[in-house]
């Protein structure tokens, strides 16, 4: 009977909502950022966070995967645009 006797059910929907809230905060921060190097770093993190969101859907979160794939694709487009600005 020790620490491993009870299994806790993971609430993927709550984890998903918390992660999505974090992504929205990062996106607002990135959109307000004037330094494009920092903005690029934030968008890189946003794209990685979307990967985690999609993973949560695969694990059982009840959200529309195609919608979040589309949001990730938009973040990737924004990241590429920022990277082009930083290169130029």
C-alpha positions, 0 to 999 in steps of 0.5 A, spaced: 500 500 500 504 505 499 505 511 494 503 507 488 497 504 490 492 509 487 492 511 480 490 518 479 486 520 473 489 525 469 484 531 467 487 532 460 481 537 458 484 542 464 491 541 462 489 543 455 485 549 457 491 551 462 496 550 456 492 554 451 491 560 456 499 560 456 499 560 449 494 566 448 498 570 453 505 568 450 501 571 443 499 577 446 506 578 449 509 577 442 504 581 439 506 587 443 514 586 443 518 591 439 524 587 439 524 582 433 529 577 436 525 577 442 518 576 438 522 570 434 524 567 440 516 568 443 513 565 436 518 559 436 516 557 443 508 558 441 509 553 436 512 548 441 507 549 445 502 548 440 505 541 439 504 540 446 497 542 445 496 537 440 499 531 444 494 533 449 488 532 444 492 525 442 492 523 449 485 524 451 483 532 451 476 533 448 478 539 443 477 539 435 484 537 433 484 540 426 482 547 429 488 547 433 493 545 427 490 551 423 492 555 429 499 552 429 500 553 422 498 560 423 503 561 428 509 558 424 507 563 418 508 568 423 514 565 425 517 565 418 515 572 417 519 574 423 525 570 421 525 573 414 525 580 417 531 578 422 535 576 416 534 582 412 
